[in-house]
Amino acid sequence: MMTPELLIAQLMSCYGYEVDLSYAYNYISMVGAQYAEVNGFHDWLQNFGFM
């Protein structure tokens, strides 16, 4: 199960940047904790202009 804290840590490790934890909470609530993954999170952030 993906947690917001783990998702942010993976984002930093894989892509070299961080965002506010609230974005991770929103992404996980949208896709579900069992389906949340860092590549999808990164794409979601880019598609919606959060970064």
C-alpha positions in Angstrom: 0.0 0.0 0.0 1.3 3.4 -1.0 1.4 6.1 1.6 1.7 9.9 0.8 5.0 10.0 2.6 6.4 7.1 0.6 5.1 8.5 -2.7 6.9 11.8 -2.0 10.1 10.0 -1.1 9.9 8.0 -4.3 9.2 11.1 -6.3 12.4 12.7 -4.9 14.4 9.6 -5.5 13.3 9.0 -9.1 12.6 12.5 -10.4 14.6 14.7 -8.1 11.9 17.0 -6.8 9.3 17.2 -4.0 5.8 18.6 -3.9 3.5 19.4 -1.0 2.2 16.3 0.8 -1.4 17.4 0.0 -0.8 16.5 -3.7 0.2 13.0 -2.7 -3.0 12.7 -0.6 -5.1 13.9 -3.5 -3.5 11.6 -6.0 -3.8 8.5 -3.7 -7.5 9.3 -3.0 -8.1 9.6 -6.7 -6.5 6.4 -7.9 -6.5 4.3 -4.7 -3.6 3.3 -2.4 -3.1 -0.1 -4.1 -2.8 1.5 -7.6 -0.8 4.6 -6.7 2.8 4.6 -8.1 5.5 7.2 -8.6 5.4 7.3 -12.4 1.7 7.9 -12.5 2.0 10.5 -9.8 4.7 12.3 -11.8 2.6 12.3 -14.9 -0.5 13.5 -13.0 1.5 16.4 -11.6 2.8 17.4 -15.0 -0.6 17.0 -16.8 -2.4 19.2 -14.3 0.4 21.8 -14.0 1.3 21.3 -10.4 4.9 21.7 -11.1 
